Amino acid sequence: MRKTPPLSPRRPTRTVTLGSIGIGGDNPVRVQSMTNTDTRDVDATLAQIAALTDAGCEIVRLAVLDEAAATALAAIRAGTKVPLVADIHFDHRLAVAALEAGVDALRINPGNIGSEAAVDVVVDAAKAHHAPIRIGVNSGSVDKALLKKYGGPTPEAMVESALTHIAFLEARGFYDIKVSLKSSSVLRTIAAYRLLGAAVDYPLHIGVTEAGTPMRGAVKSAVGLGILLAEGLGDTLRVSLTGDPVTEIGVAYEILRSLELRARGPEIISCPTCGRTEIDLVGLAEAVEERLRGVPEIFTVAVMGCVVNGPGEAREADIGIAGGRDCGIIFRKGEVLGKVRGSANLIPAFMDELERFITEKKES
Ligand code: SF4
């Protein structure tokens, strides 16, 4: 996609392969999420994975809490092609079992996976399965010595923790690494990734953790991830929201779209309404948004309230409507298609035109 004004150049990184997709290097910034089903419930987990991938999720992480969850991974692996990442804490045997079940990568915090010998076992298994390891440092799990040294989970403490873990894997000849440094503080997250990005060339998985409920979480993620992406940092991302993870995917793509890095699905431009609005603009915008949910084709729809900015925006869009006094003008790629009279006719008329446009788009 076109980039105006230019963002900082993407930070050069090594490339890591996760199942069928590449991460880092020239690959697009990948969108990932995490299931919140019980991993032992194969049907529920596969259903959620299907919903996530339908929405555009490219990497799915699953929590593996116990042996039953690790065992369930084989059936989950058989039921989906999307790259799977097993999220493991405390028990290195679960990491090995997850790899044997066919997951594509591990997310571990080497500091809590056990003794050095236990980490060695995990590294050997990851090498044997050609599976990358994501080192996940979370501000809430930085070890006590670093907290004391830095006076808290500062960006410097998080980065030193990550560098220690990276060195540990590198000393074992393992370089298939991706790193995340997550904090619920946007500023701390940004500072930590800036420091780490300058220190290593491994791909970075970026996210603001425990960001919150959908509205707050989306804003925090958009600010934090948006700044990092604009500086060229970030090779995969997760928008972490409290609730249905499918919501995260739409927000992730909107962040990427707003920076013209990636797009999936239509862009809807709608005006905020004001005293000049004389049509049911809110109802029309909601109907359009509902109809376009899950549509993967990329195009622009403008839904504008009046003749001040409406015709200009609507003309720029692939399809648009600009309201007037008890009427609306429908545009397609800058051409006026016609004027619809009567407020009650606007939504049906525009939705009919939208259906025709979508059908033609799919057929083209
Ligand atoms: Fe108001 Fe018209 Fe602008 Fe919408 S497009 S906010 S109705 S001036």
Residues whose N, C-alpha, C, O or C-beta is under 5 A from the ligand:
A	BS01	SF4	C271 P272 T273 C274 R276 T277 M304 G305 C306 V308 N309 G310
